[in-house]
């Protein structure tokens, strides 16, 4: 799975941004997997995720957690976003004990993920890297806009939406938390990290920014 792989930013910016998600094997254990995904969601919920989502149903900024879980289907892909390594570790430990039979993927800075796996007595099966963006990169928007947009791997948080929110914040018409929630709602899978978005916006779009 690569849709959580392309988050951009400095090492400091990417701190506190971890995605844990579960997927079944198509044609092997996907049939009847809805209840298993519900178990994954309940385990993740215990450890204070800042976002939870199912690619088929939506995320917790679009509908209540109860409705999200109840709407789970076979062939769902469930995601949970965390800001603390300790939360990731506890989630992995609980998933190991539950032995749900799902493939578990963790995205984030390698050092942090390695520490979480070590604490959970787990070994990484596969490691994927993003090679970044190639081509006419001078046509892309500001780096801060890209840092926010790439937290939705399917591109549902558009450059234009981010730039609009920045304008609204700078004009004092919206605060960073409101803007982060507006953006998070667009990311169907629920891998968008609203806390990180708020951090970026605090630096990029403080009220009055751009005024002479």
Beta strands, then each sheet from edge to edge (+ up, - down):
strand 1: 18-23
strand 2: 51-54
strand 3: 58-59
strand 4: 77-82
strand 5: 103-107
sheet 1: 3+ 2- 4+ 1- 5+
end
